[in-house]
Amino acid sequence: MTITTPARALIAALFLAIPAGATPLMSQTRTTHVLTLEAARKAAAAGEAEARRQGWEMSIAVVDPSGTLLHFIRMDGAPASSVDLSLGKARTSARFRRPSKALADGVAEGRVGLVGAEGMLMMEGAVPVVVNGEVVAAIGVSGATGAQDAQVAAAGAATVQ
């Protein structure tokens, strides 16, 4: 099949009439940023290094802004319970876009309605990873005290710049 010159001109005109990147669906969607797997691994490794320096055996979960797991480390000797707790803390921090301690403090101050949020864990030990004002991930840690868990999570988050 041969495309004639007038047909080529019509096809070219149609392509030029559509602005680059503009489609009806574009106005109905938004762009979100998510930590890459490489960055998630690096953040978890930094958290693990901090835990090792302190002599703590922990689980470290890195999730995307929706709370879906990106990367996970369970150190040798970390309690079995730390697996679910680290993931729950990370999900909570990602979805509420704040450190899990802020929510734990809210519950302690009487905001018990937070406890009913399905799949959320109002315990200290997770922080969001924020880049240019946008939450791109969260890191949840479990295996020691809440403050120690938060210290390890913060060490991981600090690697993302």
QUIURDA-V851478 format. One record per pair of residues at least 4 apart in sequence whose ideal C-beta (glycine too) atoms are under 7 Angstrom apart, sorted by the first residue. I is the first residue (numbers start at 1). J is the second residue. If there is no record, write none. Layout:
i=I j=J
i=I j=J
//
This chain:
i=3 j=7
i=3 j=8
i=5 j=9
i=6 j=10
i=7 j=11
i=8 j=12
i=9 j=13
i=10 j=14
i=11 j=15
i=12 j=16
i=13 j=17
i=18 j=22
i=21 j=26
i=22 j=26
i=25 j=29
i=32 j=65
i=33 j=131
i=33 j=134
i=33 j=136
i=34 j=64
i=34 j=65
i=34 j=136
i=34 j=137
i=35 j=39
i=35 j=40
i=35 j=62
i=35 j=64
i=35 j=70
i=35 j=129
i=35 j=136
i=35 j=137
i=35 j=160
i=36 j=40
i=37 j=41
i=37 j=70
i=37 j=71
i=38 j=42
i=39 j=43
i=39 j=160
i=40 j=44
i=40 j=62
i=40 j=70
i=40 j=71
i=40 j=137
i=41 j=45
i=41 j=71
i=42 j=46
i=42 j=159
i=43 j=47
i=43 j=62
i=43 j=129
i=43 j=139
i=43 j=156
i=43 j=157
i=43 j=159
i=43 j=160
i=44 j=48
i=44 j=60
i=44 j=62
i=44 j=71
i=44 j=73
i=44 j=156
i=45 j=49
i=46 j=50
i=46 j=155
i=46 j=156
i=46 j=159
i=47 j=51
i=47 j=60
i=47 j=139
i=47 j=141
i=47 j=152
i=47 j=153
i=47 j=155
i=47 j=156
i=48 j=52
i=48 j=60
i=48 j=73
i=48 j=75
i=49 j=53
i=50 j=54
i=50 j=151
i=50 j=152
i=50 j=155
i=51 j=56
i=51 j=58
i=51 j=75
i=51 j=152
i=54 j=148
i=56 j=143
i=56 j=144
i=56 j=148
i=57 j=75
i=57 j=76
i=57 j=77
i=57 j=78
i=57 j=143
i=58 j=75
i=58 j=78
i=58 j=82
i=58 j=141
i=58 j=142
i=58 j=143
i=58 j=144
i=58 j=152
i=59 j=73
i=59 j=74
i=59 j=78
i=59 j=82
i=59 j=83
i=59 j=86
i=59 j=142
i=59 j=143
i=60 j=73
i=60 j=86
i=60 j=139
i=60 j=141
i=60 j=152
i=60 j=156
i=61 j=69
i=61 j=72
i=61 j=86
i=61 j=87
i=61 j=90
i=61 j=140
i=62 j=70
i=62 j=71
i=62 j=90
i=62 j=137
i=62 j=139
i=63 j=67
i=63 j=68
i=63 j=69
i=63 j=70
i=63 j=90
i=63 j=91
i=63 j=94
i=63 j=137
i=63 j=138
i=64 j=68
i=64 j=70
i=64 j=94
i=64 j=137
i=65 j=94
i=65 j=135
i=65 j=136
i=65 j=137
i=66 j=94
i=67 j=91
i=67 j=94
i=67 j=95
i=69 j=87
i=70 j=137
i=74 j=78
i=74 j=83
i=78 j=82
i=78 j=143
i=79 j=143
i=81 j=85
i=82 j=86
i=82 j=142
i=82 j=143
i=83 j=87
i=84 j=88
i=85 j=89
i=85 j=121
i=85 j=123
i=85 j=142
i=86 j=90
i=86 j=140
i=86 j=141
i=86 j=142
i=87 j=91
i=87 j=140
i=88 j=92
i=88 j=121
i=88 j=140
i=89 j=93
i=89 j=100
i=89 j=121
i=89 j=123
i=89 j=125
i=89 j=126
i=89 j=140
i=89 j=142
i=90 j=94
i=90 j=126
i=90 j=138
i=90 j=139
i=90 j=140
i=91 j=95
i=91 j=119
i=91 j=120
i=92 j=96
i=92 j=100
i=92 j=103
i=92 j=120
i=92 j=121
i=92 j=122
i=92 j=126
i=93 j=98
i=93 j=99
i=93 j=100
i=93 j=126
i=93 j=127
i=93 j=128
i=93 j=138
i=93 j=140
i=94 j=128
i=94 j=135
i=94 j=137
i=94 j=138
i=95 j=120
i=96 j=103
i=97 j=128
i=97 j=135
i=98 j=102
i=98 j=103
i=98 j=128
i=99 j=126
i=99 j=127
i=99 j=150
i=100 j=104
i=100 j=122
i=100 j=123
i=100 j=124
i=100 j=125
i=100 j=126
i=101 j=105
i=101 j=124
i=101 j=150
i=102 j=106
i=103 j=107
i=103 j=114
i=103 j=122
i=104 j=108
i=104 j=122
i=104 j=123
i=104 j=124
i=105 j=109
i=106 j=111
i=106 j=114
i=107 j=111
i=107 j=112
i=107 j=114
i=107 j=115
i=107 j=122
i=114 j=122
i=115 j=122
i=123 j=146
i=124 j=146
i=124 j=147
i=124 j=149
i=124 j=150
i=125 j=140
i=125 j=141
i=125 j=142
i=125 j=146
i=125 j=149
i=125 j=150
i=125 j=153
i=126 j=138
i=126 j=139
i=126 j=140
i=126 j=141
i=126 j=153
i=127 j=138
i=127 j=139
i=127 j=150
i=127 j=153
i=127 j=154
i=127 j=157
i=128 j=135
i=128 j=138
i=129 j=135
i=129 j=136
i=129 j=137
i=129 j=138
i=129 j=139
i=129 j=157
i=129 j=160
i=130 j=134
i=130 j=135
i=131 j=136
i=131 j=160
i=139 j=153
i=139 j=156
i=139 j=157
i=140 j=153
i=141 j=149
i=141 j=152
i=141 j=153
i=142 j=149
i=143 j=149
i=144 j=148
i=144 j=149
i=145 j=149
i=146 j=150
i=147 j=151
i=148 j=152
i=149 j=153
i=150 j=154
i=151 j=155
i=152 j=156
i=153 j=157
i=154 j=158
//
